[in-house]
């Protein structure tokens, strides 16, 4: 089973009912909630509980330590979400960080790939009005789901790295590299007004000859982004203008 637990209640300072102070009452309430969640999962070990937490506004360590999933945002602009998704990895495990992918029939293929790659940066939340898409668009979405299934176990054992630095809200390029030991998954988002190429620093692969292969989107649907090995990592140069995103797999040659 699966339950999505939101939390839009504003408790204020707390309650003084059966408590020494409002702060004490709030603390008792929080501890009672955590105890209840622990008991629910003890009784139903196969149950999956998501902490939506009012769009991650309540993504505290206590809830992260007990629930399997944490929604990272309610952000509905796909161009803004990558900075949130990557930034959340400072606080949330990759296999726990649930990012929305919400492709629409009105999007270009590059825009569909852009929002799907955001979902691939952790635990994929698939949304969007898929019933309004044509067959080619649905196939592009399905390829993203397949990519998630193929890479999720590697992400679960990985350490996130930040090849272009920690993301800023308006950064034209956003990136994350999941270092899984024998393989690294590099995700790059090119936003509006970005430079034509980007340098992705990969110090953990310094001196290693690399094979680079596209994971998503499929190379037969959207053109692969040319990459060039540099002393610091990789230089990636999309041949197409406008927004786009790619997920690449890097392995030692």
N, C-alpha and C positions, 0 to 999 in steps of 0.2 A: 504494500500500500504506500501511498504518498499523500502527505498533507503539506500545504503551503500555509505557514503561520505568519499573518501580518500582525502589526502592532501599532495601530494608529491612535491609541488612547494617550492622552496627555495627563499624567498622574499628578502634575504639580509637585509640591514639596513632599507629598505623601499623605499618610493618615495617622491620626493619633488614637484610633479605635483599638483598644487592647494593646496599646504600645506606650512606651515612656515618652516618645516624641514623634513628630511627623517623620523625621528621618529614620527613626527606629522602625516605624510602621512600614515605610517604603522598603527598607532592607529586609524585613520579614517577608513582605510580599515577593520580592525578587527571589529570595531563597526558597520560598514555597513553590514558586513557578519552576525553578531549576530542579527541585526535588521531584515534582510531578513529571517533568520531562524525562528525567532519569528512570523513573518507575515505568513510564509508558514504554520506553525503549527496552527496558529489562523484560517486560511482558511480551513485547512484539519486536524481537531482534531484527526482523526483516523489513520493518517499517522505515521509510525514508521521511525525515522531517526537514523542511526548508525553513530557515529563518529569513523571511522577507524583511522583517524589521523596519517597516515603513520605508522601503526603498533603500535599505542599508543604513538608515539614520541611527539604528540601534544594533550595529554590528559589533557588540562588545565581546570581550574575551570569554566571558562566562557562557554566552550562547554559542560562540564558535567552538568552545570546548565540548559541546554536547550534541549539536545538530550537524547533520552531514552536509548541508548545503547552506550557502549564504548568498542571497541575491545581492548584486553589487550596485544596482541603481534602478530607478524608474525612468531614467532618461530615455526620451523617445526620438531624439535627433541622432541618427546613426553616425553623423560626422563628429559629434561630440563624445560619443561613448568610448572610443579607444583610450583616451586619456584616463577615464575612470577605470576601465577594465585593467589597464596596465598598472595604474597607481594602487589599485586594491591589492595587488600581489605583495605589497609591503606588509600587509596585515592579515591576508587570507590565503590559505593554501591553494595552489592551482586547482586541485581536484575538488575543492570546496567552493571556489569562486564561480558563481553562476552568472554568466553574462547573456543578455538578450541578443538574439539575432532575429530581426524582423523584416525580412525582404518583402517587397510589395510588387504587384504586377506593373505598377507605374515606374518602377526603377529600371535603369539600364543594367546590363549584365555586370558592369564594373561596380555599380552601387550595390547590387545583390552580393557580389563577392566581398565588398567592403564590410557590410554588416555581418556577413557570415564569418569572416575571419575574426571579428570581435568575439563571437561566440566560441570560436576555436581556441581562444586565449585562456580557457579554463573549462568549466562545465557548461556545455552548450544548452542554452534555453532557446528552443525553436519556437518562433511565433510568426506572425505575418498572415495575411489573407491568401494562403496558398491556393485556395480553391479558385481564385480569380486569375491565376497565372496560366500561361500557355505551357505546353509540354516541355519546351526547351528551358523555360525558367524553372519549372519544377525539377527538371533533371539537374540543373545547377545547384538547387537547394539540396537535393538528395545526395549529390556528390559531397557537399559540406558535411552532412550527417555521417556519411561513410568515412570521411577524413577524421571526424571526431572519434568515431569508434576505433579507428586504426591508431590513433595517437594518444588517447586518453590515459592509457597505462604508463606510457613514457612520461607524460606530463606529471603524473602522480608521483613519480620518483625523481623529478627534476628539481633543479634550483633555478629560479628566475634570475636573469641578468638583464641589464638595461643598456643596449648597445648605443643608443643615442641619448643616454641620460634619462633621469626620471622625467616623466611627461609633464609638460606645462599645458595649461588649458588651451592655449592658442598655438601650440607648436605645429608647424606644417607637416613634420614627420613625427610619427610615434612608432616605437618598436619595443619588442621584448624577445629575449632568447631563452628558451627553456633548455638548460644544460642537463641532459639525462645520462651523462657519462660517455657512452659509446656513440651517442648521437645528440645533435642539438637541433631544436626546432626554432627557426627564426621567423617572426611575424612582423610585418612592416605595413604601416598605413600611410598612404600619401594623401594629405588633405589639400584643400584649396590653396592656391598660391605657393605651393611648395617648390623648392629648387628642383631642377631636373634630375639630380642624383643625390644620394645620401651615403655617408660613411657609417657603417655599422661596426663599432668596436667589439672585437671578440678576443679579449686577452687570454681566455682559457684555451683558445685554439692557436695560440701563437706558435709559428713554425710548423704547423701541421698542414700538409697538402689535403685539400678538401674536395670531395664530390658534393655537388649541390643539385638537388632535384626538387621540382615543385611538388607540393602536397595538395595545395588548393589555391586557386581554382584549377581545374584540369587544363593542361596545356593545349588540349584540342578545342577548348571553349574560349579561353582568353590567352593572349600571348604571354609567354614567360618573360619575366623581367631579367635582362642581362645582368650578370654579376661578374665582378673582377676582384681577384685576390689582391689585397694590399697588405702592407706590413702590420697594420693595426686590426685588420679584419676583412671586411668586404665592402666594395663600392657597388651599390645597386642603382641602376639607371633605367627606369621605366621608359619604354619607347612611346607610350601614349600619354597625352596630356590629361589633366583632370584627376579626380579622386580615384583611388584604387587601393587594393591591399593584396598581399600575397603571404602564404605560409610555405616556408622552405625547410627541407631536411638537409642537414649538414652532417657528413660522416667522413672519417679519415680515409684517405685513399690507400 
